[in-house]
């Protein structure tokens, strides 16, 4: 069974999150006066997030790769900022970094794994 089929729930959850944040960014940068100087970047990234979300529902390889890249950036950002946070924010950022790292690893496995699951456990 291919890994993209095995992780169907994970990719659907990621697709919903990408579509949610894409819609939020399009709304925020397109229909409000929030940082007008960054409007082109916000709208572009919002559209990109929506496109990735739609194609994650179809389990397209390029969407899996882009989502793995994006969650890798989120993982590194959360891990770098966690020592500067205070209170329960540290635990939230640590959990976010771990969840993003797990998703990134499993998405890359779905992309680059050889698909041979017949290897016996040692």
N, C-alpha and C positions, 0 to 999 in steps of 0.2 A: 504494500500500500504506500503510495507516495506521501511524503511528509506534508505537502500542502493539503492533502485530504485528511490526514491524521490530525492536524491542528486546525480543523475547520472552525471550532468555537473560538479559538484564540484570534484567528484572522477576522471573524465576524465582529468580535468585540473591538478589535483595533479599527475596523472599518467604521463602526458606529462612533468611536472616539474621534477619528480623523474627520468624519463628516460633521460632527458636532462642533469641533474647534474651527473647522473651515467656515461653517455658517456663522459662528460667533465673530470670527475675524472679518468676514465680509460685511456683517451687520455693523460692527464697531467702526471699521475704517471706511465703509462705503456710505453709511447713513447717519453718522454722527460727526461731530467736530473733533474727534479724538486724534491728536497728533497729525494735523493736516500735512506736515512735511513728510511724514512716513506713510502716507496714504497709498502710494503705488506699491510699496513693499508689502504692506498689510493686505491689500486686495489681491496682489499676486500670490502671496503665500496662502491666503484663504482659498483661492480658486485651486491652487495646487493641492491643498489638503482635501478639498472636496473631490477632486479627480482621483487622488490616491485612495480615498475612502470608497468611492464607487468601484474602482478596479480591484480593491481588496475583497469586495463581495464576490467578484468573479475569479479571485485567486490568481491574478495576473502576476507574472514573475517580476516585471519592472515595479509594480506597486509593492510587492513584498520587499524588494530591495530598497526602495525609497522609504518605506516605513521602518525598515531595520536601521537605515542611516539616520532617520529622524529620531527614533527612540534611543539610538546610541548617543546622539547629541544631548537628549534629555537626561540620559543616565550620567554622562560626564558633568553636565551642568549641575545636576542635583548633588552629585558627589563632591564637587568643588565648593558649592555654596553651603553645604551642611555644616562645616566647622564654624562658619560665621553666623549661623542662625542661633536663636535662643529659644529655650523652652521646648514645647512639644513640636515645634517646627523642625527640630533636628530629627526626631523620629519619623515625621512625615517625609522629609527629604531622603532619609535613609531607606525607607520603604519604597519610595518612588524610584530611587536609584537601583534598588535590587529588582523591582518589578520590570523596569525598563531594560536592565541587563539580561534578565531571563528571556524577555520577549525578543530582544536583539539576537541572542544566541540561538533560540529556537527558529527564528525567521531565517537566519543565515544557514542553519542546518537544513531548513526546508529548501533553500535555494541551492546550496552547494553540496548537500549530502549525496552520497552515491546511491541511496535508495536500497542498499543491501542490508536488510534487517536480519539476515540469517546467521550473523556472526554470533557464536556461542559466548555466553558470559564466562569470564575467568573465575 
